[in-house]
């Protein structure tokens, strides 16, 4: 079963968008552009609060998982 983790490779601020990109196999740059657009359209506060909550909820990727992925 796939799990959502914060990315260590595709990290700009906290690795949230990079983690979503790895999970859904989508380019993180595209997701970042969409995230910025949604934050600007819906208002600054809801998007920033949601991002901060995701930082607290979504865990970092454990080192042993990264090691197994490198071997593949």
Secondary structure, DSSP 8 states (H G I E B T S, - for coil): -----B-SSS-SSSSHHHHHHHHHT--HHHHHHHHHHHHHHH-HHHHHHHHHHHHHHS-B--HHHHHHHHH-
